[in-house]
Amino acid sequence: MSLIVRTVESKDKNQLTELMYQYIVDFYKRPKPSIEKVHNLIEMLLEKNKGIQYVAEQKGTLLGFATLYFTFSTTKADKITVMNDLFVVENARGTGVAQELFKSCEKFTKENGYAHMSWITASDNKRAQQFYEKMGGSIGNWLNYSI
């Protein structure tokens, strides 16, 4: 498989938008955000100031994406990355695409002096939990809440 994992480029906007809708609406069953909001998010990530996005591409088709946001940890008194998204299309799951996206995020985190990379997943997403454990992750001591 000739898989290329790279940062998002402007030319990816249409395909990436479709992937993001699959992730948001089809996978997580969340309301569909407007195309303007999705495009604004992609544009912000293209600047690479507040975050960065990676895509996995094979023969011109995007198979998945991962998003890192840049923030800080008071308890570490240092900057950290948060991998907010890791999504691979159904027919490419289990083929190594997710591993390559994850490794790209981890490499960016280490090479750019971030203290660590954290991420969350849905409590019922057992497949993702098994994947993250396989990648060396472990469940932390903190509980996530949202409002």
C-alpha positions in Angstrom: 0.0 0.0 0.0 1.5 3.3 -1.1 0.2 5.4 1.8 1.3 9.0 2.3 0.7 10.8 5.6 1.2 14.5 5.4 -0.1 17.8 6.7 -3.3 19.1 5.2 -3.0 21.4 2.1 -5.6 23.8 0.6 -6.2 21.4 -2.2 -7.6 18.9 0.4 -10.5 21.1 1.5 -13.3 19.3 -0.4 -12.2 15.7 0.4 -11.4 16.6 4.0 -14.8 18.3 4.4 -16.5 15.0 3.4 -14.3 13.0 5.8 -15.1 15.4 8.6 -18.8 15.0 7.9 -18.4 11.2 8.0 -16.6 11.5 11.3 -19.0 14.1 12.9 -22.4 13.0 11.6 -22.1 9.3 10.5 -19.6 8.0 13.2 -20.3 10.2 16.2 -24.0 10.9 15.3 -23.6 14.7 16.0 -25.5 17.5 14.2 -24.0 18.5 10.9 -22.2 21.8 11.2 -22.4 24.3 8.4 -19.9 24.0 5.6 -18.7 27.5 6.5 -17.8 26.3 10.0 -16.0 23.3 8.7 -14.1 25.3 6.2 -13.2 27.9 8.8 -11.8 25.2 11.0 -9.8 23.7 8.1 -8.4 27.2 7.2 -7.4 27.8 10.8 -5.6 24.5 10.9 -3.8 25.3 7.7 -2.1 28.3 9.5 -0.6 25.8 11.9 -0.7 28.3 14.8 -3.4 26.8 17.0 -3.2 23.3 15.7 -2.3 21.0 12.8 -4.1 18.4 10.8 -2.7 15.4 9.1 -4.3 13.3 6.3 -3.6 9.8 5.0 -3.7 9.7 1.2 -3.6 6.7 -1.1 -3.8 7.2 -4.9 -5.2 10.7 -4.5 -8.0 9.7 -2.1 -8.0 10.7 1.5 -8.5 7.7 3.8 -8.4 9.5 7.2 -7.3 12.5 9.2 -5.9 13.4 12.6 -6.1 16.7 14.3 -3.7 18.1 17.0 -4.5 21.2 18.9 -1.9 23.1 20.8 -2.5 24.1 24.4 -0.8 24.1 27.8 -0.8 22.0 31.0 -0.6 23.9 34.3 0.5 20.7 36.2 3.4 20.2 33.7 4.0 24.0 33.4 4.6 23.3 29.7 2.9 23.2 26.3 1.1 20.0 25.2 -0.8 18.7 22.2 -4.3 17.3 22.2 -5.1 14.8 19.5 -8.8 15.7 19.2 -9.6 13.6 16.2 -8.3 10.4 14.6 -10.6 9.1 11.9 -10.2 6.5 9.2 -12.8 5.5 6.6 -14.5 2.2 7.3 -12.9 0.2 4.5 -9.4 1.3 5.5 -9.6 0.4 9.2 -7.3 -2.3 10.3 -4.9 -1.6 7.5 -2.3 0.5 9.3 -3.7 3.9 8.3 -4.6 4.9 11.9 -1.2 3.8 13.2 0.5 6.1 10.6 -1.7 9.0 11.5 -1.1 8.5 15.2 2.7 8.2 14.7 2.7 11.4 12.7 1.0 13.2 15.6 3.3 11.7 18.2 6.4 12.6 16.1 5.2 16.2 15.7 4.6 16.4 19.5 8.1 15.1 20.3 10.0 17.0 17.6 8.4 20.3 18.5 9.2 20.2 22.2 5.7 19.5 23.6 5.6 17.8 27.0 3.1 15.2 25.9 0.2 14.3 23.7 -3.2 13.5 25.1 -6.4 12.4 23.6 -9.9 11.3 24.4 -12.4 8.9 22.9 -16.0 7.9 23.5 -16.5 5.5 26.4 -18.3 3.1 24.1 -15.7 3.2 21.4 -14.0 -0.1 22.4 -12.2 -0.5 19.1 -10.4 2.9 19.5 -9.6 2.1 23.1 -7.9 -1.2 22.0 -6.0 0.7 19.3 -4.8 3.4 21.8 -3.6 0.7 24.2 -1.8 -1.0 21.4 -0.1 2.3 20.5 1.2 2.5 24.1 -1.4 4.7 25.6 -3.0 4.2 28.9 -6.1 5.5 30.6 -5.2 8.5 32.7 -6.3 9.5 36.2 -8.6 12.3 35.1 -12.3 12.1 34.2 -13.6 14.2 31.3 -16.7 16.3 31.7 -18.5 18.6 29.2 -21.4 21.0 29.3 
